Amino acid sequence: MAPNPMVGAVIMKDGKVIGRGYHKKFGGPHAEVNAIKSVKRKADLRDATLYVTLEPCRHHGKTPPCQDLIEKVGISKVIIGSHDPFQGAKPSTGKQAPETIFLKGVLANKCQTLNKFYFTWVTKKRPYITVKIATSADGSIAGPSGEPVHFTSQAQDRKIHQLRADHQAILIGSNTALLDNPALTVRHVKGADPLRIILDSKERVPKSARVFKDKNNLHITKRMPLIKLMRNLAEKGIASVLVEPGPKLYATLKEADLIDELVVFRGRRKLKNGLPIEL
């Protein structure tokens, strides 16, 4: 469904839930429409309250504006979890427009977090970038010569693979591809494999590498600023990228201010003479 936002809606009347819905797929009916359709007696919609995680749309896209339908069925109040930056305008104020209330506090923050990929994609014109680092107990990212060392536990590995499943793409540099020869697939949890992106301007990574095992990869052999690459990905509809970097790529991302979220997995093992990384 990405880069579309995740949206859910609930309709209440006289203290009871009378309808529920969510946005199931790109191009399909929005959450508000599905919630309205789920109400058995359409007369109950008049003066009902709609709770929705994201501001209802007021523009024509793949589907008609949800705001028009909300007004048409007579819903009198809409409680909204987060603004939609794509709208760029205030909610409808016509004669039939329902009272609109935007949540504040914990629930509003949760709604914001729910669609952090979408909000970044719209406002910054690039994907949301999560950087994952795994280190030893004493802060090393690899062995003394850069050789790979497995630091994480099985429970941590599951969380790492969940991160992969949650993102549309995963990015590594050529050093990681050569030293670790990772598959970059989702294995310990259920989920689709992300698009594998390999930065390899010197074309050092052989075609026999595991990252090239199928066509679900993007081999970047041209040197370009990371922000340009990210904007190119956003134009292709990619709203989230997980980066599993070595020290050099991590430093480049940090210098370019391209880290939206840093997730660090620290193992119990100490290396003493391992390759350090400054977080």
N, C-alpha and C positions, 0 to 999 in steps of 0.2 A: 504494500500500500504506500510505502514511502515514495516520494517525500511528503505525501499528504499527512496531515496531523491525525492523531488518535483521538476520537471524540465519542463520548457517551452521553446519553440523555435520559432523564426520568421525568415523568409527568405525574403530578400529585393533585388530588382534589379532596377537600374535606379531611385532610390528614391521612389519606390512603394513596398508595401508588396505583395508578390506573394505566400506566404505559411505560414501556422501556424500549430503548433502541440504541444501536451504535453504528458507526460507519464501517461497513464490512469490507468494501473493496473500492479501489480507484474507479471513478466514473459511475459508481452506484449511488443509491439514495443516501443522503447524509443522516446522521444520528437523529436529528430532530424529526425528519420525515418518517424514519422507521418507528420512532417512538409514537408519533401521532397515528400512524397506520395500525399500531398494536392496540390502540384503545378500542374496546368493543362497541361502546355506545358513543357515537361522535358528539352527541349533545353534552356529554360530560366534559368535553374539552372547553366549553365556554366557562370563563372565569377560573380556569385551572392554572396551576403554576408549573412552569417548565424549568428544570434544572439541567444545565448543560456545561460540559467542561470547557468548551471554547465558544466564543462569540458566534452566533448564527450568521451565516453569509447573507450579504445583501446584493450580490452581483451574480450575473449569469455566467456560468462556466459549463462544466459537463452536465450540470443539473440546474433547474431554476432556483432563484433565491429562497432560502429557508424562511427568511423574515416575512416574505409575502404569505406563505402558507400559515405561519404562526399567527399572523394578524387575521387571516381569513377564517380560521377555525375558532377564533375568539379567546385564545389564551390571554389572560390578563396580566401575568407577571412572569418575567424571565430572570432566573438567577444564573449568572455567568461566572465560571471559574477563572477565565483568563481572556484578555483582549486578543483579537486576531490581527497581527501587524499587517497582514495582507489587505485588510479592509481599508485602512488609511482614512477612515471617516467615523463620525459619531453614529451611534445607533439611530434607527428610524424614530422620528418624532411626529409622524402623521397622526390623524385622528384615531385610527384603529391600533396604533402602536401600543404594545403592552408596557407596563412599568418595567424598567430594566435596572437590575442591581448587580454590581460587580463585587464578587467576594474579596475579602482581605484576610490576611493572616495565614495560618497553617494550610488551610484547604486551598487557598489561592496559590501558595508556594508549590503545593503538590501538583496542581494543574499546570503550573509553569514548567515544573520538572518533567511532567508527563510528555510534553511536546518540545523539549529543549532542542531536539534535532530540527524540527520544523521551524521554530522561531529563529534559530541561527541561520538556517538556509534562506529564509525570507529577508531577515534584517541585515545580515552580513554578506549575503550572496556567495556563501561558501558552506561546505559541510561543517557540522559540529565535530570537533577533533578531540578524541579521547586518546591519551597516551598511557600505555601500560608498561610498567617497569617491574621486573622481578629481580630481587637482589638477595645476597647472602645476609646472614645476621649482622655482619660487619660492613655492609654497604657495597659489596662487589657485585658487578653485573656479569662477569665472566671470569675464566681462569686467567693466570698471569699473562699468557700470550693471546688472550682473546678467545680461547677455546670455550665452547659451550659447556655449562655446568647446570644441571637441573637442581633448582633450589626449592621449588614449591611442593607442597603436599598434594594429595589426591583431592582434598576439599578445595584447595586453592586452584588446582587445575580445572576443576569443574566451573569455578567462577570465571576463570580466564576464557574458557570455551563458551560460557554464556555471554561474555562480552563480545566474542566473535559473532555469535548468533544474533546479537542485538544490533550489530552495525552492518551497513550495506557493503562496506569495503574495508580491507585491511591493508596496511602499507608497511613495507620494510625497505631498508637500504641494501645495497649490493653486498656489503660486508656481512650482514646477518644472513643473507641468502647463501653466501659462500661458506661461512663458518658453521652455521646451524643446519643448513639444508632443510628448512621447515616445510611442512605441508600446508600450514595456515588454514586448516579445515576445522569444522566443528565435529568433535568426536565424543566428548564426555557428556553432552547434553543434546536434546533435540533442537534442531534448527537448521536453516539453510546456510551453506557455505558463503562467506562474503566474497566479493570480487577481490582477487589478489593483485595488489599493485606493487611493482618492484622498481625502485629507483636504481638505474644501472647505466649511467651516462657513458661509462667506458666499455660497456658491453662485456663485462667479465663473467657474468653468470651463464653457465652452459645450459643449453636447451634440455639437458638430461636432469636438471634440477627439479625437485618435487613441486616447486611452485608452478611449473609449466606442465603439470600432468594432464591438464585438460584446457579448454578454451576460456575458462573463467578466470582470466588473468589480463593484466594490462602492464606491458613491459615498457617502461619509460627509458628510452635510450638517448633522449635529447635533454641536455641540461637546461633547466628553467627554474625561476623562482618558485618556491613552494606555494606562495599565495596564488600565482598564476595557475598552477596545477590544480589547486583546490577550487578555484573559480571555474575552471574547465569541467571539473567533476560535478560541480553544482549545476552547471548548464545541462549536464546529462541526467539530472534528476537524483544525484547522489547527495543525501542530506547528512550522512554520518560516516566517519572514517575512524577506525581504530588503528593506531600506530604502535608497532612493537619495535622500538628503535634501539640501535646501539648508541654509545656515547656521542658520536659525531652527529648523527641525525637528531638526537634529542637536543643537543646544543643549538642546532640550526633552527629547530622548531621553537625553542625557548627564545632565541634572539629575535625571531620573526613575530613573536607574540601570537603563535598559532596553537596554543594549548588551551582548550576549553576545560578539560578535566584531566587530572593526573591520578592514575590508580597505581599504587605501589603494593606489590606482594613481597613481603619480607620472609624469607625462609629461616629455619633454625640453624642451618649449617654455617660455620665460619670458614673463610678461605685464607685469611691473613695476607697473602701475597696476591690476591685476585685483582682484576681490573676494576678500579673504582668508578663511580659516577656521582657527579654533584647534582643533587635534585634541587 
